[in-house]
Amino acid sequence: MKYLLVVLWMGLVLQPSNRLVAQADARIENLVLGLSAEKFNYMNPGKLDKLKPLLDENLIFIHSNGLTETKEQMVQNLTDGKWNLRGVEVKEASVRVFKNNTAIITGKALFHATAAGKDVDLDLYYTEIWMLVNKSWLLTSRHALKL
C-alpha cells in the first residue's frame, strides 16, 4: 500500500514537470525551425551579415555532392559567388531537442541554388545540428543528401 501511494504521489508530482519540459521543447523546436528558415534566406552575398551570427565558429557544412566547408570557407564561397541559395521550399522538417541545449533538425526540401554560375534545383534530405552557445542558438553542423 505504501508503495502504491508513493508511485501515485510521484506521478502527480512529476506530471506537471513533464508538461513543462514538453512546452520548453516545443518553444525550442519552433525557435530553431525559425532560425533554420532565416539561415536559408541569408545564404547569398547580400545577406552575409545576417547569416554569420547564426553560424558556430567550428561549423562543418557538408553539401550533397560531398563538398565540406568550414564557416570561413562557406562565407568566402558565398562572397565569391561560387554558390548561393535563391530559395528553399521545405517539404517537411522535424526537430528533436536534447537537454535544452542541442536541437537536431531533419528535413526534406527543394533547394533552388546557383552553383558555378548555373541555376540548379536540388531535392535534398538534410540534417542540421543547432547548439545553444552563450545564450544563442548556432548552427554547428549540416549535412545534405540528394533524394
Buried (B, 14 or more C-beta within 10 A) or exposed (E): EEEEEEEEEEEEEEEEEEEEEEEEBEEBBEBBBEBBEBBBEBBBEEBBEEBEEBBBEEBBBBBBEEBEBBBEBBBEBBEEEBBBBEEBEBEEBEBEBEEEEBBBBEBBBBBBBBBEEEEEEBEBBBBBBBBBEEEEBBBBBBBBEEE
